[in-house]
């Protein structure tokens, strides 16, 4: 049973990522941000445990991150808003988790001998994980140094949850090198983080995606 689930690890992980990113399109924003979004992140962590299950140390690490995130989620239910300390602990846990998972996804995709739909799902989820990593970096910078990111969207946000949504948007726009300019990094640290996000997206597309495409072409030849 577990082996069958493991064969679909990339599909489960990508599905939970898509739910985190686009769930607010189907659910009222207030309900999604305050309740459903943390649950979906926990589901994504569970999918990450499955993805890392064949490496014991990484699986134990992901289970620990899941436990910490669950405890933080329970504490956050006690009040209408999450404290800065709890929010920062959650950001650190998520960042470490996605850092490990992204590395493992890249490793598995890189070492794949056969390019099929599962590998494509893994390739896609790895790219989304880079965007989420960028989001946690940006949000951590903003929590430590308020005002590091500025723009009309952030001025209208007013609340931490809305701020998180806008910085997630900024991270993916930067990763995709779209750069609308509606949110701006105004401190040196925020600007360096933005450069890092953009470069990581380009390196992923140019190197990892190119390797997968090359394997697929070589196999067909």
C-alpha positions in Angstrom: 0.0 0.0 0.0 2.7 2.4 1.0 4.8 1.6 -2.1 1.7 2.4 -4.3 1.4 5.8 -2.6 5.1 6.4 -3.0 4.9 5.9 -6.8 2.4 8.8 -6.9 4.5 11.0 -4.5 5.0 13.8 -7.1 1.3 13.9 -8.0 0.3 14.3 -4.3 2.9 16.9 -3.6 2.0 19.0 -6.7 -1.7 18.8 -6.0 -1.3 20.1 -2.5 0.9 22.9 -3.8 -1.7 23.9 -6.3 -4.3 23.9 -3.5 -2.1 26.2 -1.4 -1.6 28.6 -4.3 -5.0 28.8 -5.8 -7.4 27.7 -3.1 -8.4 31.3 -2.4 -10.0 31.4 -5.9 -12.7 28.9 -4.8 -13.0 29.7 -1.1 -13.8 33.2 0.5 -10.5 34.9 1.2 -11.1 35.3 5.0 -11.9 31.6 5.5 -9.0 30.5 3.3 -6.4 32.8 4.9 -7.4 32.2 8.5 -8.2 28.5 8.5 -7.9 26.6 5.2 -4.4 27.8 4.2 -2.6 26.5 7.3 -4.4 23.2 6.9 -3.3 22.9 3.2 0.3 23.6 4.2 0.1 20.8 6.7 -1.3 18.5 4.0 1.6 19.6 1.8 4.0 18.7 4.6 2.4 15.2 4.8 2.9 14.9 1.0 6.6 15.9 1.6 6.9 13.2 4.3 5.8 10.7 1.6 8.3 12.1 -0.9 11.2 11.8 1.5 10.1 8.4 3.0 12.8 6.4 1.3 15.5 8.4 3.1 15.1 7.8 6.8 16.9 10.8 8.1 15.1 13.2 5.8 11.8 11.5 6.6 12.4 12.0 10.3 13.3 15.6 9.7 10.1 16.2 7.7 8.0 14.5 10.4 9.6 16.9 13.0 8.7 19.9 10.8 5.2 18.6 10.5 4.9 18.3 14.3 6.2 21.8 14.9 3.9 23.2 12.2 0.9 21.4 13.8 1.7 22.8 17.2 2.0 26.3 15.9 -1.3 25.9 14.1 -3.0 24.8 17.3 -1.6 27.8 19.2 -2.7 30.1 16.4 -6.3 29.0 16.9 -6.3 30.4 20.4 -6.4 34.0 19.2 -7.8 35.9 16.2 -4.3 36.7 15.0 -1.0 34.8 15.1 1.8 36.4 17.1 5.0 37.5 15.4 7.0 34.9 17.2 4.7 32.0 16.1 4.7 33.3 12.6 8.5 33.5 12.5 8.8 30.0 13.9 6.4 28.7 11.2 8.4 30.5 8.5 11.6 28.9 9.6 10.0 25.5 9.7 8.5 25.8 6.3 11.7 27.2 4.8 13.8 24.3 6.1 11.2 21.8 4.9 10.9 23.2 1.4 14.7 23.6 1.2 15.1 19.9 1.9 12.2 18.8 -0.3 13.3 21.0 -3.3 16.8 19.5 -3.1 15.4 16.0 -3.0 13.0 16.6 -5.9 15.8 18.0 -8.0 17.9 14.9 -7.1 15.2 12.5 -8.0 14.4 14.3 -11.2 18.0 14.6 -12.1 18.7 10.8 -11.6 15.5 9.6 -13.3 16.4 7.1 -16.0 13.0 7.2 -17.7 11.2 10.5 -18.4 7.5 10.0 -17.9 4.5 11.9 -16.5 5.6 11.4 -12.9 9.0 13.0 -13.6 7.2 16.0 -15.2 5.0 16.3 -12.1 8.2 16.3 -10.0 9.8 18.9 -12.3 6.8 21.2 -11.9 6.5 20.8 -8.2 10.2 21.5 -7.8 9.8 24.8 -9.6 6.8 25.7 -7.4 8.8 24.9 -4.4 11.4 27.4 -5.4 8.7 30.1 -5.5 7.5 29.0 -2.0 11.1 29.2 -0.7 11.4 32.7 -2.1 8.1 33.6 -0.4 9.3 32.4 3.1 12.6 34.3 2.6 10.7 37.5 1.7 8.2 37.2 4.5 11.0 36.5 7.0 12.8 39.6 5.8 9.6 41.7 6.1 8.9 40.4 9.7 12.5 41.2 10.8 12.9 44.5 8.9 9.4 45.9 8.4 9.1 48.1 5.3 11.7 46.1 3.3 9.0 45.7 0.6 6.8 48.6 -0.5 4.1 49.2 -3.0 0.5 50.0 -3.5 -0.6 46.4 -2.8 1.3 46.2 0.5 0.0 49.6 1.6 -3.5 48.4 1.0 -2.9 45.0 2.8 -2.8 46.2 6.4 -2.9 42.7 7.9 -0.3 40.0 8.2 -2.3 37.5 6.3 -2.8 39.9 3.4 0.9 40.8 3.5 1.7 37.1 3.2 -0.5 36.7 0.2 1.1 39.7 -1.5 4.6 38.6 -0.8 3.8 35.1 -2.2 2.6 36.9 -5.3 5.8 38.9 -5.4 8.0 35.8 -5.1 6.4 34.0 -8.0 6.3 37.1 -10.2 10.0 37.5 -9.5 10.7 33.8 -10.1 8.9 34.0 -13.4 10.9 37.2 -14.2 7.7 39.0 -15.0 8.4 42.0 -12.8 5.3 44.1 -12.8 6.8 46.6 -10.4 3.7 46.9 -8.2 5.8 45.6 -5.2 9.3 46.8 -4.8 12.2 45.6 -2.6 13.6 48.8 -1.1 16.4 47.5 1.3 19.6 45.9 0.3 18.7 42.6 1.9 15.3 42.5 0.1 16.9 43.4 -3.2 19.5 40.7 -2.8 16.8 38.2 -2.0 14.9 39.2 -5.1 18.0 38.7 -7.3 18.4 35.3 -5.7 14.8 34.3 -6.4 15.1 35.4 -10.1 18.4 33.6 -10.6 17.2 30.4 -9.0 14.2 30.3 -11.3 16.4 30.8 -14.4 19.0 28.2 -13.3 16.2 25.7 -12.7 14.7 26.2 -16.2 18.1 26.3 -18.0 19.8 23.4 -16.2 17.3 21.0 -14.6 14.6 21.4 -17.2 17.2 21.1 -20.0 18.5 17.9 -18.5 15.1 16.3 -18.4 14.3 17.4 -22.0 17.7 16.1 -23.1 17.0 12.7 -21.5 13.6 12.5 -23.2 15.0 13.4 -26.6 17.9 10.9 -26.3 15.5 8.1 -25.3 13.2 8.8 -28.3 16.2 8.8 -30.6 
